[in-house]
Amino acid sequence: MVKKGRKPDGTIQYWYVYASKYSEAKKKEKLHFLRYYIPRILYGILPVPIAYQKIYLPIYNSFDQLIEEWENLAAHRVRESSYQYYDTIIEQHIRPFCGSCKISALNKEEILLYQQYLTDKNLSTSYIHTIFIVWNSLLELAKEQQYLSEYPIVSHLPDKSSKEIHPFTMDEWEKLTNYLLHQNTNFSFGLLLGMYIGLRVGEICGLTWNDFDDNGNITIHRTVYRTKNKYHIDDPMQPKTILKIGSPKTSSFCRTIPIPHFLLSYIPQYRLSSDYYILTGTTVCMEPISVQRAFQKILSNCHIP
C-alpha cells in the first residue's frame, strides 16, 4: 500500500500492489510509478511524490541542468576571472561530452571513458587534473541536491608531468638587469621591480606610485587581467573580452614587500603622480599580454633563450 495523493476532501488516497513475493511487489510498485507518474510529472500535472523524490527524481536531471545550477552558485563564490576559467573548462571539455546525459546514468565506466576522451584530445596531465577538479565539484553538488546517492570519483588520474623550469643563470640575470637599467624608462624600472621582489605580470601592470610608502616598501593589492565580456552575448557589437583591474585572487596575495636598496635610488627619477601606473607613466594601465610580449623581445635583444 502506497500513498498516491489526496482526495478532494483532503483524505489520503492509497493504491495497492499485490504479488506473491515482496520483491515482486516492489517491482510492480516501481513499474506503476513509471507508467502513472512519469508522464504526468513531465507535463506538470503532478509533483513527484515525496516518497520517491530521492529515488526517482534524478532521471529528470541532465548534466546541462546541473551545470547551470553549479555556475549560478560559483558566480557568487569565486572571483570573476576564476569563474571565466571554470566556465571555459565546462564549455570546452565537459558539456560537449556529457551535457545531455542523465546524471543518474553516471558510473565509473562512464568516467573512465571521459578520462580517455580527454587524453585523446592531447591535453596536458596538469590540465586534465584541473578539469577533474571542476568535474568532482559538479558531482559533489549533485550529491548535495540528492541527484546522486553517491558520486563515483576517479582517484587514479594520470601522473602530473613536472614541467622543466630553466631559471636565469647569474650571467643572464646580470645582463638583463644592466639592459633594463640602461633603458632608462618607466617600463624598464617596473620590470626590474617585478623581477627583484617577485611579482606576477598582472600585479606589475596594476602598480601605481600610490603603492609606495616612505619606508621603502611597496604594497601589492591590485592585479590586472583580461576576462570575457558578459554583455557581448546580448550585444555582438560589444568586445568579446575586457580588461579589468581588481584585487588578487586570495587575501594572502595582498602583501607588503621591502624594495631592494639599489632600486630605491631610482624612484625619484621615475616617480609621478600617485594615481599614475608605474609601467606606463600614465593613468592607463598596461595589459599583461603586452608586457609578456615586450619582455620576450627584451630577452631576444639580450640573447637570452
C-alpha positions in Angstrom: 0.0 0.0 0.0 1.5 3.3 -1.1 0.2 6.9 -0.7 -1.0 8.1 -4.1 -2.1 11.5 -3.1 -5.2 13.2 -1.5 -8.8 13.2 -2.5 -10.7 16.5 -3.0 -11.9 16.2 0.6 -8.3 16.1 1.9 -8.2 12.4 2.9 -5.3 10.3 1.8 -5.8 8.2 -1.3 -3.9 4.9 -1.5 -3.1 2.4 -4.2 -2.3 -1.2 -3.7 0.2 -3.6 -5.3 -0.3 -7.4 -5.0 2.3 -10.1 -5.7 3.3 -13.5 -4.3 6.6 -12.1 -3.1 7.7 -8.8 -1.6 10.4 -8.3 -4.2 7.8 -8.8 -7.0 5.5 -6.3 -5.3 8.3 -3.7 -5.2 9.0 -4.2 -8.9 5.3 -3.7 -9.7 5.3 -0.6 -7.5 8.2 0.9 -9.5 6.6 0.0 -12.8 3.4 1.7 -11.7 5.3 4.8 -10.8 7.0 4.9 -14.2 3.7 4.3 -16.0 1.4 6.6 -14.0 3.5 9.3 -12.5 6.3 9.9 -15.1 4.1 11.2 -17.9 2.1 13.4 -15.5 5.2 14.9 -13.9 6.8 15.6 -17.2 3.8 17.6 -18.3 3.5 19.4 -15.0 0.2 17.7 -14.0 1.6 16.1 -10.8 4.5 16.8 -8.5 7.0 14.0 -7.7 5.6 12.2 -4.6 7.9 12.8 -1.6 8.5 9.1 -1.0 10.0 8.9 -4.5 11.9 12.1 -4.8 15.3 10.8 -3.6 15.0 7.6 -5.7 13.4 8.7 -9.0 14.0 12.5 -9.3 17.5 12.1 -10.8 16.1 10.7 -14.0 14.8 14.2 -14.9 18.1 15.9 -14.3 20.7 16.2 -17.1 24.2 17.4 -16.7 23.2 20.6 -18.5 20.8 21.4 -15.7 23.4 20.6 -13.1 26.0 22.8 -14.8 23.6 25.7 -14.8 22.9 25.3 -11.1 26.7 24.9 -10.4 27.6 28.1 -12.4 24.9 30.1 -10.6 26.5 29.2 -7.3 30.1 29.6 -8.5 29.4 33.1 -9.8 28.9 34.3 -6.2 31.7 32.3 -4.6 34.8 32.8 -6.8 36.5 35.8 -8.4 35.2 36.7 -11.9 38.5 35.6 -13.7 38.3 32.2 -11.9 34.7 31.8 -12.9 35.5 32.5 -16.5 38.3 30.0 -16.4 36.0 27.3 -15.0 33.3 28.2 -17.5 35.8 27.7 -20.3 36.7 24.3 -19.0 33.0 23.3 -18.8 32.1 24.6 -22.2 35.1 23.1 -24.0 35.7 19.9 -22.1 32.7 18.8 -20.0 29.4 19.9 -21.7 30.3 18.5 -25.1 30.9 15.1 -23.6 28.0 14.7 -21.2 25.8 17.8 -21.3 22.7 16.0 -22.4 23.4 12.8 -20.3 21.3 12.0 -17.4 23.1 12.3 -14.0 21.5 9.1 -12.8 23.2 7.2 -15.7 26.7 8.2 -14.4 29.0 5.4 -13.3 32.7 4.7 -13.0 32.8 3.2 -16.5 31.4 6.5 -18.0 34.1 8.5 -16.1 36.8 6.3 -17.4 35.5 6.8 -20.9 35.5 10.5 -20.2 39.1 10.4 -19.0 40.1 8.6 -22.2 38.2 11.3 -24.1 40.3 14.0 -22.5 43.5 12.0 -23.1 42.7 11.6 -26.8 42.5 15.4 -27.0 46.2 15.6 -26.2 45.7 17.7 -23.1 48.4 18.0 -20.6 48.0 15.9 -17.5 48.1 19.0 -15.3 45.1 20.4 -17.3 43.2 17.1 -17.0 43.6 17.3 -13.3 42.2 20.8 -13.3 39.2 19.6 -15.4 38.5 16.8 -12.9 38.6 19.3 -10.0 35.7 21.1 -11.7 34.1 17.7 -12.6 34.2 16.5 -9.0 32.8 19.8 -7.8 29.8 19.2 -10.1 29.3 15.7 -8.7 29.5 17.0 -5.2 26.7 19.4 -5.9 24.7 16.5 -7.5 25.1 14.6 -4.3 24.1 17.6 -2.1 21.0 18.0 -4.2 20.3 14.3 -3.9 20.6 13.8 -7.7 23.1 11.0 -6.8 23.2 8.8 -3.8 27.0 8.7 -4.1 29.3 10.1 -6.7 32.0 7.9 -8.4 35.2 9.9 -8.2 38.2 8.7 -10.2 41.3 8.9 -8.0 43.7 7.3 -10.4 44.3 10.2 -12.8 47.4 10.4 -15.0 50.5 11.4 -13.1 51.4 15.0 -13.4 54.4 15.5 -15.5 56.6 18.1 -13.8 57.4 21.0 -16.3 61.1 21.6 -16.6 62.0 25.1 -15.4 65.0 26.9 -16.7 65.9 29.8 -14.3 68.2 32.6 -15.4 71.8 32.0 -14.8 73.7 34.6 -12.8 75.3 35.9 -16.0 71.8 36.2 -17.7 70.3 37.9 -14.7 73.1 40.4 -14.6 72.9 41.0 -18.3 69.1 41.5 -18.1 69.4 43.9 -15.1 72.0 46.1 -16.9 70.0 46.2 -20.1 66.9 47.4 -18.2 68.8 50.0 -16.2 70.3 51.4 -19.4 66.8 51.7 -21.0 66.0 54.4 -18.5 62.2 54.2 -18.9 59.2 53.7 -16.5 58.6 50.4 -18.2 62.1 49.1 -17.6 62.0 50.2 -14.0 58.7 48.5 -13.5 60.1 45.2 -14.9 63.2 45.5 -12.7 60.9 46.0 -9.7 58.8 42.9 -10.5 61.9 40.8 -11.1 63.6 41.7 -7.8 60.6 41.5 -5.5 58.8 38.6 -7.3 55.6 39.9 -8.8 53.2 38.3 -11.2 52.6 40.0 -14.5 49.1 41.2 -13.6 50.5 42.6 -10.3 53.2 44.6 -12.1 50.6 46.0 -14.5 48.5 47.2 -11.6 51.2 49.0 -9.6 50.8 52.7 -9.1 53.0 55.2 -7.4 50.5 55.4 -4.6 51.5 51.8 -3.6 55.0 53.0 -2.4 55.4 54.2 1.2 58.0 56.4 2.9 59.8 53.4 4.5 61.0 51.8 1.2 58.1 49.3 1.0 55.5 48.6 -1.7 52.1 47.1 -1.1 50.5 44.7 -3.6 46.7 44.8 -3.5 45.8 45.1 -7.2 46.1 43.0 -10.3 45.1 43.4 -14.0 43.5 40.7 -16.0 41.5 40.2 -19.2 38.2 38.4 -18.9 35.1 37.6 -21.0 32.6 40.4 -21.6 29.2 39.2 -20.4 27.5 41.9 -22.4 28.8 40.5 -25.7 26.2 37.8 -25.7 23.3 40.2 -25.9 25.2 42.8 -28.0 27.6 41.4 -30.5 28.9 44.9 -31.1 30.4 44.8 -27.6 34.0 43.4 -27.4 34.3 39.7 -26.5 36.8 40.4 -23.7 37.5 43.4 -21.5 40.5 44.5 -19.3 39.7 44.6 -15.6 41.6 45.8 -12.5 40.7 44.0 -9.3 42.1 42.6 -6.1 44.4 39.5 -6.1 42.7 36.1 -6.2 43.1 35.5 -2.5 43.8 37.7 0.5 47.2 36.1 1.1 48.3 37.6 -2.3 47.9 41.1 -0.8 51.3 41.8 0.8 53.8 44.5 1.7 57.3 43.9 0.3 60.6 45.8 1.0 62.2 47.3 -2.1 65.8 46.3 -2.8 68.1 49.1 -1.7 69.8 49.7 -5.1 66.3 50.3 -6.7 65.3 52.9 -4.1 67.8 55.4 -5.5 66.0 55.2 -8.9 62.5 56.0 -7.5 62.9 59.9 -7.5 63.9 59.7 -11.2 60.7 57.9 -12.3 58.1 58.9 -9.6 55.0 60.6 -11.0 51.6 61.4 -9.6 50.2 58.9 -7.1 47.5 57.7 -9.5 49.9 57.0 -12.4 50.8 53.5 -13.3 54.5 52.6 -13.0 54.8 50.8 -16.3 53.1 53.3 -18.5 53.7 56.6 -16.6 50.0 57.5 -17.3 46.6 56.9 -15.7 46.1 54.0 -18.1 47.4 50.6 -17.1 49.2 48.2 -19.5 47.8 44.9 -20.5 49.6 41.7 -19.2 49.9 40.1 -22.6 51.6 43.3 -23.9 54.1 43.1 -21.0 54.8 39.4 -21.8 55.4 40.2 -25.5 57.7 43.2 -24.6 59.6 41.1 -22.1 60.2 38.3 -24.7 61.6 40.9 -27.1 63.9 42.2 -24.4 65.2 38.7 -23.8 65.8 38.3 -27.5 67.7 41.6 -27.6 69.8 40.3 -24.7 70.3 37.0 -26.5 68.8 35.1 -23.5 66.8 32.0 -24.6 
